[in-house]
């Protein structure tokens, strides 16, 4: 009699860095250690000497299926990293500094596949993160430029990466491993949040640090003079108030800030407002599509106002778009969905251990990345 196929076992994940991604998505399957200049509340989870030794032994013994390493903004030897660690870790600063060294060491001396994750605002990849590009099975970047070679502007190349530099095998290997990933929501709004639509366009956030926001604000105020109901708040609102006021708008303006991908893109969809976003400057995973999940507008003068007028002329269509956007975000951009996307891309397995085919952003099947042998 044929043997019953073995039941898949949930993946076991070790996560190292300054951001609790898998530890939030699947806490019961994830061991998280903090290695970052700012300890926050996780000083007790610092990646100290004993944890480094234990983690390496566990990796070599097969306890973990996946190692997730978050990139760092600055090199561990950068003065800003050292001074921030000394200031914020205070009397525990030797532990904080060791954690940053351990962050580099953990990528070596084992064969467990590595997923490197960069959720920062920057479109670049610092030279100090190149070892992750070499060692990882896949590199996930939030602000992945539409021309991905621009990640290496003034890092991999002394200036703009030219044609000859782009033919180098090492760089081509890096690009083959690189994938987009969304930022999602740090805290997801409640599913039962409903509000009467009393506003045409809502925005709450800082206005001065992005030209997309500065120019867009002027167009929104011009729309207000035309009679459209515009709700702009530059002060930070309590999260629940922010969600409710956004839910009461037909459109939620979500322009690029320090990066293009923004938590507000997904929050707006989840509270039933249609995101109003300037054209993307990055490659995206499971993107919000214009006219289907959001309204995109051209960044040139008049582009925002033109798109907003056209969208607000058909409120039933906006309601359908908002509904589709909410379903899309819950399916592809929740904590668990993004973690599963990483796991499937790297291992060809879901978080529950079941086999799955990796999927590209356009929906087509993608080959598993070729893993680099390690010792």
Steps between C-alpha positions, in 0.01 A plus 500: 500500500634842405615717789297805589675823397657674797306797631680830437648661809472875561814690409739600776647846455788684662473877453783745570500879471310810601152413373260230621353382170462122530482537878178698447362286216563157659630555854453137599735390218762775532793569726589869485822665622559873480814636336455875442636830633169569681396238758138617539307258719688195376826549693422168670511334157842641412719278283773446758796256503312201644212545256741527208667170593166329564353635174795376293482156663125485438543607138764235440289230667195570282274654765407787265372490142553867421725779626362852454752783529394864483739744337647793692490862387860569597807280531579376850824705491323821395527773770123548497445131577756497780385827660129407479573162659702658782224754564191277473630177653662700780662266756418207270687656208768222494214254446351722228835530320555124520152440353598706195814290451297181548257628235779459242633171634166318497495490119797260499593149617175323410291389199156630600349716221509873576234757416640852522232767553537874446189696604675838521402819316818504292519381139869416549683200640799595712834333436490356854195294393672344199598194704128428537452522125782246463379260768121518474267284292278805439519872579168679559497877460212737567628797295631298204561749216327432168855481363635270771862584411449838664514325838877514460533872428814616684523169688581220258615760249682826573224688317216385272534131402591506131459240226826314563440481877153355437653205315705381799405146616486599867251779436290282270487238774384762749218613273384142442446470876322832550122519546257779592309490827236735640511679833142414596345631824680505833157471665207385288166680549203301633300325229167634627593869469225679304444875465266719300668671204504870592830601337625480142876483570677435831868541591685495830878512515815706468500726195844657483744216434376393154449709187211267406327612818588868474368535145202275566386701800464809281282306255280367781446849639407617150245216482358617833443845349307327219264354760646156559504386863867470596624388842874570551670446834873562541496409872531138607161355591431215743492181294129429556404859411721485191334179380147630559556831322663323207212251484263796462670612176450381144868548421801478732793697360816293548791676328863390516681599818860403571425191290224429248351194670302620798302345784210732409454329161387187682329661800275699266393186318427318824269775633303529175657813346648486150875581507597801283869452421757660271640270229738240648874544475575143613437138409219358712379160614127433449453868410190710556381552142373830364121504466472160667644549849603866503516823300844590368585851384781667307741704715509790251301815591127438475530121500363453852203734453411348163503145635302597811227681302458203265487250786253698711264536204410131539448417869352150441818408310712629789304281739572195283871590478524541877338160555737331256798678657407376847476140381829531308690642798368235738602229256848626405623763746412379849782400735443131432458542123830685467682250720357213295613673179856506635487137611355375171752699296798367695391147590208415274305428820220681678522593865313183590765298316289407196668518160415798279622653177658845525300768320631816336334836546320453166350169616720269292685208659860583582793259539648447844815705553828316461657465841863575557685223679632601841736337747 
